[in-house]
Amino acid sequence: MRKFETRNAYFDKLCNTPGLMWLGQNTNHFDPHPSVREAVIEALDGGEYHAYAPPVGFEELRALVKEDMGLPDASVLVTDGAVEALYNVCSNICAPGTDFVTTDPSWAWPMHFARKAGANVIELPIYDAAQGYKLTVEQLRAAVTPNTRVIYLVDPNNPLGTCHTEDEIRAIADIARSVGAYLIHDATYCHFADSFTPALRFYPEKTIVTYSFSKWLGLAGMRLGAVLASADIIEMLATAPPNNLGSNVLSQRAAIAGLRTKGDWFPEIFRRQRRNQAEVARAASAIAGFSVPVYPSQANLLIVETVEAGLRPEALVAAYQEKGVMIRQGAYHTKRFGDRFVKVSLTVPEAWADRFCELLPSMAERARKIDVPADFF
Ligand SMILES: Cc1ncc(COP(=O)(O)O)c(C=O)c1O
């Protein structure tokens, strides 16, 4: 079977497993605010979906996204998820023979897009307690040259859950400017940080912020995201985008409702996912050889190290899968460090997080005996 078929069958099986506990993709499984549900139903019943939405998004949504990010001067392009935003951005700004600098771990898809556009991908290792599991300013300065066309920074980082300070972001923006590079600031997880600083504030000419509705609002299956950048950059991205007929109307209505009411309900989501983090951190630290290197995480996830226990992350993932719980192996994110950890996503009902914790001792035992399946995604 072709690889795409195997991968699809794998995810199709997960999607069709009744009651699966999704602790692997950082998606948000809490019930939405009633206004979000009502907005979708109203748009559905009103038949709004018969028409195409405006090409760069409903004006109200564009304004609300700017407000949410505290970037009043930015221009906004609404996209079919952050991943489509990243595809469009990478296709436009990556160039053959130029360097695309990112971290290791980072998020893999933009690296594929950059390679497809002919760029050399440079991954700077950040999986190191001595540097706080973050890119350092010195590391980045030493890596960039006039041939650096793009710096791609996932901040807060998926999978590590670390987030840069304002001073660090300012310094990173200065480095990008010093070589004339574009700075893609992937802010998919920014809503889960105690404090987040968009680089666009310091380097408006060439910073591109990518934004997602999958994680904080829970619209992963409804595919909605955005890009925030200067009007010049949005003009370039809007010239020949992958989808120029407007993003899903129902999703945009849901997002507008979610942003309008966010202050009323999101603090509770934040609290609940931090509560889940605390429970998982406690359960992991009770097992010999397990540890939680970054806590509290500034994203809706935690990494749990298994390496000192002599366990393969894939074996632990397979053990949990037998129990209807999906978690993710480190190799999904990084070849270099992927044998060290699993990732657990925590914008999920407390009962799911507690089930993960309750199973952990027996799963750690089971993982020692399991045959690791060949196909893992
Ligand atoms: C760092 C990062 N960027 C972008 C995305 C894609 O987000 P979306 O669901 O909005 O396409 C993800 C999804 O996991 C991610 O982890």
The ligand as an SDF file (V2000), in Angstrom:
LIG
                    3D

 16 16  0  0  0  0  0  0  0  0999 V2000
    2.8220   24.5280   15.3930 C   0  0  0  0  0  0  0  0  0  0  0  0
    1.5980   24.2730   14.6060 C   0  0  0  0  0  0  0  0  0  0  0  0
    1.2730   25.0920   13.6000 N   0  0  0  0  0  0  0  0  0  0  0  0
    0.1620   24.8920   12.8750 C   0  0  0  0  0  0  0  0  0  0  0  0
   -0.6780   23.8360   13.1300 C   0  0  0  0  0  0  0  0  0  0  0  0
   -1.9040   23.6390   12.2740 C   0  0  0  0  0  0  0  0  0  0  0  0
   -3.0100   24.2600   12.8280 O   0  0  0  0  0  0  0  0  0  0  0  0
   -4.4280   24.2540   12.0960 P   0  0  0  0  0  0  0  0  0  0  0  0
   -5.2290   23.1580   12.7000 O   0  0  0  0  0  0  0  0  0  0  0  0
   -4.9980   25.6170   12.3760 O   0  0  0  0  0  0  0  0  0  0  0  0
   -4.1860   24.0450   10.6380 O   0  0  0  0  0  0  0  0  0  0  0  0
   -0.3840   22.9430   14.1560 C   0  0  0  0  0  0  0  0  0  0  0  0
   -1.2570   21.7860   14.4160 C   0  0  0  0  0  0  0  0  0  0  0  0
   -1.0340   20.9680   15.2390 O   0  0  0  0  0  0  0  0  0  0  0  0
    0.7870   23.1780   14.9190 C   0  0  0  0  0  0  0  0  0  0  0  0
    1.1250   22.3610   15.9230 O   0  0  0  0  0  0  0  0  0  0  0  0
  1  2  1  0
  2  3  1  0
  2 15  2  0
  3  4  2  0
  4  5  1  0
  5  6  1  0
  5 12  2  0
  6  7  1  0
  7  8  1  0
  8  9  2  0
  8 10  1  0
  8 11  1  0
 12 13  1  0
 12 15  1  0
 13 14  2  0
 15 16  1  0
M  END
$$$$
